[in-house]
Amino acid sequence: MICVADAFDAMNSNRVYRKKLTKENIVDELEKNKGTQFDPKIAEIFLHLIKNGTIDMT
Protein backbone atom coordinates (compact mmCIF):
# COMPACT_ATOMS: atom_id res chain seq x y z
CA MET A 1 0.00 0.00 0.00
CA ILE A 2 2.80 2.39 0.91
CA CYS A 3 4.68 1.62 -2.33
CA VAL A 4 1.66 2.56 -4.45
CA ALA A 5 1.01 5.75 -2.47
CA ASP A 6 4.68 6.76 -2.55
CA ALA A 7 4.97 6.13 -6.30
CA PHE A 8 1.77 8.11 -6.90
CA ASP A 9 3.08 11.01 -4.83
CA ALA A 10 6.37 11.00 -6.75
CA MET A 11 4.62 10.90 -10.13
CA ASN A 12 2.05 13.53 -9.13
CA SER A 13 4.64 16.02 -7.84
CA ASN A 14 6.82 18.49 -9.70
CA ARG A 15 10.49 17.63 -9.42
CA VAL A 16 13.57 19.71 -10.17
CA TYR A 17 14.24 17.50 -13.20
CA ARG A 18 10.66 17.14 -14.52
CA LYS A 19 7.08 18.33 -14.23
CA LYS A 20 4.47 16.12 -12.60
CA LEU A 21 3.01 13.45 -14.85
CA THR A 22 -0.47 13.66 -16.31
CA LYS A 23 -3.30 11.60 -14.87
CA GLU A 24 -3.14 9.37 -17.96
CA ASN A 25 0.61 8.77 -17.52
CA ILE A 26 0.17 7.94 -13.84
CA VAL A 27 -2.64 5.50 -14.59
CA ASP A 28 -0.53 3.89 -17.34
CA GLU A 29 2.45 3.46 -14.98
CA LEU A 30 0.31 1.93 -12.25
CA GLU A 31 -1.34 -0.42 -14.75
CA LYS A 32 2.01 -1.39 -16.28
CA ASN A 33 3.61 -2.21 -12.91
CA LYS A 34 0.59 -3.86 -11.30
CA GLY A 35 1.65 -7.34 -10.27
CA THR A 36 5.39 -6.62 -10.48
CA GLN A 37 6.34 -3.46 -8.60
CA PHE A 38 2.92 -3.06 -6.96
CA ASP A 39 0.57 -5.50 -5.28
CA PRO A 40 -2.11 -6.04 -7.94
CA LYS A 41 -5.07 -5.77 -5.54
CA ILE A 42 -3.81 -2.55 -3.96
CA ALA A 43 -2.94 -1.06 -7.34
CA GLU A 44 -6.39 -1.91 -8.70
CA ILE A 45 -8.10 -0.23 -5.73
CA PHE A 46 -5.87 2.84 -6.13
CA LEU A 47 -6.60 2.99 -9.87
CA HIS A 48 -10.33 2.82 -9.14
CA LEU A 49 -10.00 5.73 -6.69
CA ILE A 50 -8.11 7.81 -9.27
CA LYS A 51 -10.57 7.04 -12.06
CA ASN A 52 -13.67 7.86 -10.02
CA GLY A 53 -12.18 11.12 -8.72
CA THR A 54 -11.85 10.14 -5.06
CA ILE A 55 -8.12 10.85 -5.23
CA ASP A 56 -7.51 14.50 -6.03
CA MET A 57 -4.97 15.00 -8.83
CA THR A 58 -4.22 18.68 -8.09
MOMOTA-V475854 format. One record per residue. RES is the residue in one letter. PHI is phi in whole degrees, 0 to 359 (999 if undefined). PSI is psi in whole degrees, -180 to 180 (NA if undefined). Layout:
RES/PHI/PSI ; RES/PHI/PSI
//
This chain:
M/999/-44 ; I/294/-37 ; C/298/-43 ; V/295/-47 ; A/296/-41 ; D/294/-43 ; A/296/-42 ; F/300/-46 ; D/300/-43 ; A/296/-44 ; M/288/-29 ; N/266/11 ; S/241/144 ; N/291/139 ; R/240/164 ; V/301/-36 ; Y/263/-4 ; R/193/158 ; K/280/161 ; K/298/153 ; L/282/158 ; T/287/163 ; K/304/-43 ; E/297/-42 ; N/295/-40 ; I/296/-46 ; V/300/-44 ; D/300/-44 ; E/295/-42 ; L/294/-42 ; E/297/-46 ; K/297/-36 ; N/259/5 ; K/293/124 ; G/95/-11 ; T/243/-74 ; Q/283/-34 ; F/242/145 ; D/300/127 ; P/298/-36 ; K/291/-45 ; I/295/-44 ; A/299/-42 ; E/296/-42 ; I/297/-45 ; F/297/-43 ; L/299/-42 ; H/300/-43 ; L/294/-36 ; I/293/-49 ; K/294/-32 ; N/268/2 ; G/87/3 ; T/295/-38 ; I/269/121 ; D/283/128 ; M/263/15 ; T/271/NA
//
